[in-house]
Amino acid sequence: MNQLKKSFAEKWGSFVVRHKWIVLLVSVVLAMGLASQGKMEFDGDYHVFFSESNPELEAFDGLQEKYSKVDNILIVLAPENKEIFTKDNLIAIEALTAEAWNTPYSSRVDALTNYQHTRAEGDDLYVEDLSYMSENLTEEKISEIKAIALKEPVLVSRLINDEGSVTAINITVRLPGIDSATEIPEIMGATRGMIASFKEKYPQFKIPETFVNMLEKDAGFIIPERAIIAFTKLAQNYGAKINTNEKAVKWYKKEDSIIVQTNRSVYRCKKLVISVGAWMSELSESVD
């Protein structure tokens, strides 16, 4: 059987080489004929390269169904003056960020201007866009925004380069997965139209429209629940005691010790590390 397949392949290859122009002409005519009948289409779905029962594909689809499937559109902005942090450029970036939310199937837009920056004033914490209503920014405020952005590891080498001369807007999209032949062109058409309008209104920016390859060598994902379990086990291995279902009510300093009061007990310690995320403002009110 293998010998028969090999013989056919050799004969077919020899025929194509000897009659290459005829084969090319027939292929073009056949393609045009199929296209004219509406029976030819482009499908960008990677599933077409696998059988329905492929175990690796089934495992990958199962992972995406459990932890969600997302795709990304990255719009790179490079101003001609090589300086992102000017009023005109920040206004443009903020405008494009707002417009990016209109991308079909978009679920999230990450950019320099809408980065959620946390600042403290006394015992209060404020979370706000890094650059909001950029048309009202002063030179002093722009310098402050630049200093914050270029020291923020979440932004540097991800949405902005080290020099502050190039930035990017990342659009996260969740495709329904019903018909990729129409969903993907719909997204790309909307994105190209948005970029064309942006270029017309803000000609000081250069926007590369296509990339051959993109690689983030440190990229990956973490499952939060498993990460918490792993860190908890590591802490216990080093002698930490984990008290679950115990709410911290207040804490205060008394002489040379720190007192922590919970709904179950009272603890005394020399040093205290507080990691309560968004509830920090509630707990910080208990400072005496």
C-alpha positions as CSV (number, residue, x, y, z in Angstrom):
1,M,0.0,0.0,0.0
2,N,2.8,2.4,0.9
3,Q,4.6,1.5,-2.3
4,L,1.4,2.3,-4.3
5,K,1.1,5.7,-2.6
6,K,4.8,6.5,-3.2
7,S,4.4,5.5,-6.9
8,F,1.3,7.8,-7.3
9,A,3.1,10.7,-5.6
10,E,6.1,10.3,-7.8
11,K,4.0,10.2,-11.0
12,W,1.9,13.2,-9.9
13,G,5.0,15.2,-9.1
14,S,6.6,14.4,-12.4
15,F,3.3,15.3,-14.2
16,V,3.2,18.7,-12.4
17,V,6.8,19.5,-13.3
18,R,6.4,18.6,-17.0
19,H,3.1,20.4,-17.4
20,K,3.5,23.2,-14.8
21,W,1.8,25.9,-17.0
22,I,-1.2,23.7,-17.7
23,V,-1.5,22.9,-14.0
24,L,-1.3,26.5,-13.0
25,L,-3.9,27.6,-15.6
26,V,-6.3,24.9,-14.5
27,S,-5.8,25.8,-10.9
28,V,-6.6,29.5,-11.5
29,V,-9.7,28.6,-13.6
30,L,-10.9,26.2,-10.9
31,A,-10.4,28.8,-8.2
32,M,-12.2,31.5,-10.1
33,G,-15.0,29.1,-10.8
34,L,-15.5,28.1,-7.2
35,A,-15.3,31.8,-6.1
36,S,-17.9,32.8,-8.7
37,Q,-20.3,30.2,-7.3
38,G,-19.8,31.5,-3.7
39,K,-18.2,28.2,-2.7
40,M,-14.8,29.5,-1.7
41,E,-14.1,31.4,1.5
42,F,-11.3,32.1,3.9
43,D,-11.5,30.7,7.3
44,G,-9.1,31.9,9.9
45,D,-10.2,29.4,12.5
46,Y,-7.3,27.1,13.6
47,H,-9.8,24.3,14.1
48,V,-9.7,23.6,10.4
49,F,-6.2,22.1,10.7
50,F,-7.3,19.4,13.2
51,S,-9.8,16.6,13.3
52,E,-12.8,17.0,15.6
53,S,-11.5,14.2,17.8
54,N,-8.0,15.5,18.1
55,P,-7.1,15.0,21.8
56,E,-4.7,18.0,22.0
57,L,-7.4,20.3,20.4
58,E,-10.1,19.0,22.8
59,A,-7.8,19.6,25.8
60,F,-7.1,23.2,24.6
61,D,-10.7,23.9,23.9
62,G,-11.6,22.6,27.4
63,L,-9.0,24.9,28.9
64,Q,-10.4,27.9,27.1
65,E,-14.0,27.1,28.0
66,K,-13.0,26.9,31.7
67,Y,-10.7,30.0,31.8
68,S,-12.2,32.0,28.9
69,K,-10.9,32.6,25.4
70,V,-9.6,36.0,24.5
71,D,-7.8,37.5,21.5
72,N,-6.0,40.8,21.4
73,I,-5.5,43.7,19.0
74,L,-2.4,45.8,19.7
75,I,-2.4,49.3,18.2
76,V,1.1,50.8,18.4
77,L,1.4,54.6,18.5
78,A,4.7,56.3,17.6
79,P,4.5,60.2,17.6
80,E,6.9,62.0,15.2
81,N,8.3,64.1,18.1
82,K,9.2,60.8,19.9
83,E,7.6,62.1,23.1
84,I,4.4,60.5,24.3
85,F,4.0,62.9,27.3
86,T,2.8,66.1,25.7
87,K,-0.7,67.5,26.0
88,D,-1.6,67.0,22.3
89,N,-0.4,63.4,22.3
90,L,-2.1,62.4,25.6
91,I,-5.4,63.9,24.2
92,A,-5.0,61.8,21.1
93,I,-4.3,58.6,23.1
94,E,-7.2,59.2,25.4
95,A,-9.5,59.7,22.4
96,L,-8.4,56.5,20.7
97,T,-8.7,54.6,23.9
98,A,-12.3,55.7,24.3
99,E,-13.0,54.8,20.6
100,A,-11.4,51.4,21.0
101,W,-14.3,50.3,23.2
102,N,-16.5,50.4,20.1
103,T,-14.5,47.5,18.6
104,P,-16.9,44.6,18.0
105,Y,-16.7,41.9,20.7
106,S,-14.3,44.0,22.8
107,S,-14.3,43.3,26.6
108,R,-11.4,45.3,27.8
109,V,-9.1,48.2,26.6
110,D,-5.7,48.8,28.2
111,A,-3.8,52.0,27.5
112,L,-1.5,54.5,29.1
113,T,-4.2,57.0,29.7
114,N,-6.8,54.7,31.4
115,Y,-4.2,52.8,33.5
116,Q,-5.7,52.6,37.0
117,H,-3.3,54.6,39.2
118,T,-3.6,54.4,43.0
119,R,-2.6,57.4,45.1
120,A,-2.9,58.1,48.8
121,E,-4.0,61.2,50.6
122,G,-3.8,60.8,54.3
123,D,-5.7,57.6,55.2
124,D,-7.7,57.7,51.9
125,L,-6.8,55.8,48.7
126,Y,-7.9,57.0,45.3
127,V,-7.9,54.9,42.2
128,E,-8.3,56.9,38.9
129,D,-7.2,57.0,35.3
130,L,-3.6,58.1,35.0
131,S,-4.5,60.8,32.4
132,Y,-8.1,61.9,32.5
133,M,-9.5,64.9,30.6
134,S,-6.0,65.4,29.1
135,E,-7.0,68.7,27.6
136,N,-6.9,70.2,31.1
137,L,-3.5,69.0,32.0
138,T,-0.8,71.4,33.0
139,E,2.9,71.0,32.2
140,E,3.5,70.1,35.9
141,K,0.8,67.4,35.9
142,I,2.2,66.0,32.6
143,S,5.6,65.7,34.2
144,E,4.1,63.9,37.1
145,I,2.2,61.5,34.8
146,K,5.5,60.7,33.0
147,A,7.4,60.1,36.2
148,I,4.7,57.7,37.4
149,A,4.4,55.8,34.0
150,L,8.1,55.3,33.5
151,K,8.4,53.7,36.9
152,E,5.4,51.5,36.7
153,P,6.4,47.9,35.7
154,V,2.8,47.1,34.6
155,L,3.3,49.8,31.8
156,V,7.0,49.8,30.9
157,S,7.9,47.3,28.2
158,R,4.2,46.4,27.9
159,L,2.2,49.5,26.9
160,I,5.1,51.9,26.7
161,N,8.8,51.7,26.0
162,D,11.6,52.7,28.4
163,E,12.1,56.1,26.7
164,G,8.5,57.1,26.6
165,S,8.6,57.5,22.8
166,V,6.2,54.7,21.8
167,T,3.0,53.5,23.4
168,A,0.3,50.9,22.6
169,I,-3.3,50.3,23.1
170,N,-4.3,46.7,23.8
171,I,-7.9,45.7,22.9
172,T,-9.1,42.4,24.3
173,V,-11.9,40.7,22.3
174,R,-14.0,37.7,23.0
175,L,-15.1,36.1,19.8
176,P,-18.4,34.2,19.9
177,G,-16.8,31.4,17.9
178,I,-19.9,30.9,15.8
179,D,-18.5,32.0,12.4
180,S,-14.9,33.1,12.4
181,A,-15.1,33.7,8.6
182,T,-17.3,36.8,9.4
183,E,-16.3,37.6,13.0
184,I,-12.6,38.2,12.3
185,P,-13.2,40.4,9.1
186,E,-15.8,42.4,11.1
187,I,-13.2,43.2,13.8
188,M,-10.4,44.0,11.4
189,G,-12.7,46.2,9.3
190,A,-13.8,48.2,12.3
191,T,-10.2,48.5,13.6
192,R,-8.8,49.7,10.2
193,G,-11.6,52.2,10.0
194,M,-10.9,53.5,13.5
195,I,-7.1,53.8,12.7
196,A,-7.8,55.6,9.5
197,S,-10.0,58.2,11.3
198,F,-7.4,58.6,14.0
199,K,-4.6,59.2,11.5
200,E,-6.7,61.8,9.7
201,K,-7.4,63.7,13.0
202,Y,-4.0,63.2,14.6
203,P,-1.4,63.0,11.8
204,Q,1.5,63.4,14.2
205,F,1.3,59.6,14.9
206,K,2.8,56.7,12.9
207,I,0.8,53.5,13.3
208,P,2.2,50.2,11.9
209,E,-0.8,48.3,10.5
210,T,0.7,44.8,10.5
211,F,3.2,42.7,12.3
212,V,4.8,39.5,11.1
213,N,5.5,38.0,14.6
214,M,5.0,39.2,18.1
215,L,6.5,37.5,21.1
216,E,6.4,38.3,24.8
217,K,9.0,35.9,26.3
218,D,7.7,36.5,29.9
219,A,4.1,36.0,28.9
220,G,1.8,33.4,30.5
221,F,-1.2,33.1,32.8
222,I,-1.8,32.3,36.4
223,I,-4.8,30.6,37.8
224,P,-5.5,32.7,40.9
225,E,-7.0,30.0,43.1
226,R,-4.1,27.6,42.5
227,A,-1.6,30.5,43.0
228,I,-3.1,31.3,46.4
229,I,-3.0,27.6,47.5
230,A,0.6,27.4,46.4
231,F,1.7,30.5,48.3
232,T,-0.3,29.3,51.3
233,K,1.5,26.0,51.4
234,L,4.9,27.6,50.9
235,A,4.2,30.0,53.9
236,Q,3.1,27.0,56.1
237,N,6.3,25.2,55.1
238,Y,8.3,28.1,56.5
239,G,6.4,28.1,59.8
240,A,3.5,30.4,59.0
241,K,0.1,29.8,60.7
242,I,-2.9,30.4,58.5
243,N,-6.2,31.5,60.3
244,T,-9.0,31.2,57.9
245,N,-12.5,32.7,58.2
246,E,-11.2,35.3,60.7
247,K,-12.0,38.9,60.0
248,A,-9.6,41.7,61.1
249,V,-11.6,44.4,62.9
250,K,-8.9,46.9,63.8
251,W,-5.3,47.3,64.6
252,Y,-3.3,49.9,66.7
253,K,0.1,50.5,68.2
254,K,0.5,50.1,72.0
255,E,3.9,51.0,73.5
256,D,6.4,48.9,71.6
257,S,3.9,46.4,70.2
258,I,1.2,46.3,67.5
259,I,-2.2,45.0,68.5
260,V,-4.5,43.3,65.9
261,Q,-8.1,42.7,66.9
262,T,-10.2,40.2,65.0
263,N,-13.7,38.8,65.4
264,R,-12.2,35.8,67.2
265,S,-9.2,37.0,69.2
266,V,-6.6,39.6,69.9
267,Y,-2.9,39.3,68.6
268,R,0.2,41.1,69.7
269,C,3.3,41.4,67.4
270,K,6.4,43.5,66.7
271,K,5.8,43.9,63.0
272,L,2.6,43.9,60.9
273,V,2.2,43.5,57.1
274,I,-1.2,44.5,55.8
275,S,-2.3,43.1,52.4
276,V,-6.1,43.6,52.0
277,G,-6.3,45.1,48.6
278,A,-9.3,47.3,48.0
279,W,-10.3,47.1,51.7
280,M,-7.3,49.0,52.8
281,S,-9.3,52.2,53.3
282,E,-11.7,50.5,55.7
283,L,-9.0,49.0,57.8
284,S,-6.8,52.1,57.8
285,E,-9.6,54.0,59.5
286,S,-8.8,52.1,62.6
287,V,-5.4,53.7,63.0
288,D,-5.2,55.5,66.4
